[in-house]
Amino acid sequence: MKISDLRTMRIVNIADGKILGKISDLVMDVNRGYIKGIIMPGGSKWPLFWSSEREVEVPWENIKKIGQDVIIVDMPLSWGQNNNK
């Protein structure tokens, strides 16, 4: 699987079954050679410069399964309220 393949997948929260969006970026540890997490929009459908919403980092530990079409994550139901960066 290529990194570009990940960007086309929908992210689904296992906690409530909601589609959270798609990956906008990855957090990498280039010195150790692994992915630390994924970045996704904070919930707004408008571009970030028109919105107060920020991007949200999902730690790699919260990614439960990467399938052919979706990425399953386990995020607390309050993640969008308290965990924006």
Secondary structure, DSSP 8 states (H G I E B T S, - for coil): --HHHHTTSEEEETTT--EEEE--EEEEETTTTEEEEEEE--S-SS-GGG-S---EEEEGGGEEEE-SSEEEE---TTHHHH---
